[in-house]
Amino acid sequence: MVRFFLRRVAGAAMIMVIISVVTFVLFYAVPRDPARAFCGKICPPQNLALIRHNLGMDDPLFVQYWHWLAGVFTGRDLPQFGECAAPCLGYSFATREPVFSAILDRLPVTLSVTFGAAVVLLTFGVVTGMIAAWQQGRPLDKIASASSVIGASLQIYFVGPLLVFFAVDTLGLLPRPAYVPITEDPGRWFVHLLIPWLVLSIIFTANYTRMTRSVMIEQLAEDYVRTARAKGMSGRTVFLRFAWRGAMIPIVTIFGVDLATLLGGAIITEQTFTLHGIGELAVRAVQNTDLPMLLGVTLVGAFAIVTLTILVDVLYAVIDPRVRLR
Amino acid sequence: MTDATREREPAAWSGPGPFLSVRDLSVEFATEDGVVHAVDRLSFELEKGTTLGIVGESGSGKSVSTLAVLGLHDPAHATVTGEIWLEGRQLVGADERVMEGLRGDAVSMIFQDPLSSLSPFHTVGRQIAETYRKHRGGGRREARARAVEMLARVGIPHAAARVDDYPHQFSGGMRQRVMIAMALVCDPGLVIADEPTTALDVTVQAQILDLLTELQRESGTSIILITHDLGVVARSARRVLVMYAGRAVEEGSVREVLREPRHPYTWGLLGSMPRLRSDVDLPLLPVRGTPPSMLAPPPGCPFHPRCDHRRLVPGDACAADRPELSPAEGHRDACHLPLARKREIFDGEIRGRL
């Protein structure tokens, strides 16, 4: 168990270093010069050189990377911006705010949208999938299966504005999507995020309905489920205690992948509902050729995904006693 | 829970008629290709405390007919007709709630592959205890104590420690013992063992069979032993039923059927089995041809396309008329050949090859 965690954490650290190197290299492959953007419209060469020097951009690439990496652990002193305490991800070229605190400010927005939606869609998906499996071949099954296909073929930027138009503008049922900190007012946090959650759920639930249905049907045909019936367990017990236990493993697997997709998809979600989260930060960092911000956002995303994979592996071991964490 | 207070009839069945009586049982499955006639008017009886071996090749309807005793066929896909009388109760068409109460309590089942048939997600103790609690009620602690007792009874060493282990932590033979402990936890009157030794090591097979026989002696359980291994039948059963294409083709005591088999299919079955004492140069004789499709079983005697002796029956009756089991009692078989003729053929051609 301890060995498992040590190995996985070491692996995760490696992955994050690799991702930061790749981002660094890719950034310099882009034919745009952040120093020029800093310099303004009329830019004498000596100013440009000075800015380059202050940004540390006249050092060789690997030296720049080393400074950046060291800063993450020990902090660094940047001539242009001042002191930057560890974990220092630098200062934004565009807004001059410290990257780390900018990300920290916006993280709750993205996490609220993503995890809230994840809870809603997992609940919906699994419940409808189980109903479909239970009612296999009957009308309820067909309704659930058909509506899941429709849901899966929709897009956030289509359903989102549509739902906002009807639920907010026309009927006035819900407030316009926005982020109210959960620490400030949990009730308002909830109602203001309801539309994004619902929209994401409509689209992603379909997968879970279909998958839950098919894995449940598969599990119900397993020998050990037949044994449970043969020893007098009721249909409901067999369904919930036996078949569902086996069905959880593929669902957890796909859910881990989808959570990562949802995080990545935060860009689209946040653009659609004008929420100020990490996704928006990422888009702006790209537009502004803002290397420190881009690196920061990429790393936070990578960190989340790597953590999720470890979590999924731990969950496997919880669900299935045959899985050993090594 | 009402189950907790309910006192079940003592295991000894003393009413009129046999303990288990199956009459004209048919099981049909509706599939996309048509109706599969898996079991066709099967009848047999089982006395209290005895073992009936059911033999036949894969697809002969052995398992399907016994699953019908437990009422485990999905009514959406399977049609079960006929009668199954257990201790004077008719089980075909019985209410699902009634069947639920019977399964694991009055009738229980031991399956072929204990690894896939036990839940990998629950400890063996819990799987045994939940059966007990379902039918007998009682607290967790009591059920757990009962599970330990059962594990010890089926010969699992250190039962008190192993009760919290998962099935994958046991060896194949030990797993089958767990399965048997689970099947016997409520002292059922009838145990159906569906190829209980097929998935096991040869050395373990005998141990499991002996265990079943021993437990039967202790508690007077009746056993239906499904197998394709005639050696298993010879070792454990009192009577044997030979099935072919969903029908009973021969029935009698083990001694009768194995020593003086009458049906040509039984001859084929015996001839295809290796024997330790026979001449090593004597080739094994497989039954010619392949088993029939149960979508369209052959008319008349289902074995006639593979039978070497059908020319001896006048008027090709084998392909036209279905032979019934005869005589009514004792050693019976379903074949158009006269009994004297079959004895003649067996003594003249078959016995020497076995």
Contacts between the chains, C-beta under 8 A, distances in Angstrom:
chain1	res1	chain2	res2	distance
A	137	B	76	7.5
A	222	B	116	7.1
A	223	B	111	6.5
A	223	B	113	6.5
A	223	B	116	4.0
A	223	B	117	4.5
A	224	B	116	6.4
A	224	B	117	5.7
A	224	B	118	5.9
A	224	B	119	4.5
A	224	B	120	7.0
A	226	B	72	6.9
A	226	B	111	7.5
A	226	B	117	7.4
A	227	B	109	7.6
A	227	B	111	6.1
A	227	B	117	4.7
A	227	B	118	6.7
A	227	B	119	7.4
A	228	B	119	6.9
A	229	B	72	6.0
A	229	B	103	7.1
A	230	B	70	5.8
A	230	B	72	6.3
A	230	B	103	5.7
A	230	B	104	6.8
A	230	B	108	7.0
A	230	B	109	4.4
A	230	B	111	7.7
A	231	B	103	6.2
A	231	B	104	3.4
A	231	B	108	6.5
A	231	B	109	7.9
A	231	B	130	7.9
A	231	B	131	4.5
A	231	B	134	7.4
A	231	B	182	6.6
A	231	B	183	7.7
A	232	B	100	5.3
A	232	B	101	6.7
A	232	B	102	7.3
A	232	B	103	4.0
A	232	B	104	3.7
A	232	B	105	6.1
A	232	B	131	6.8
A	232	B	134	5.4
A	232	B	135	6.2
A	233	B	100	7.9
A	233	B	104	7.9
A	233	B	130	7.4
A	233	B	134	6.7
A	234	B	100	5.9
A	235	B	96	7.9
A	242	B	119	5.9
A	242	B	121	7.8
A	245	B	119	7.5
A	245	B	121	4.5
A	246	B	120	7.9
A	246	B	121	6.9
A	319	B	121	7.3
A	320	B	120	6.8
A	320	B	121	6.5
A	321	B	120	7.1
A	321	B	121	6.7
A	321	B	166	4.6
A	321	B	168	7.5
A	322	B	120	5.8
A	322	B	166	7.2
A	322	B	168	5.2
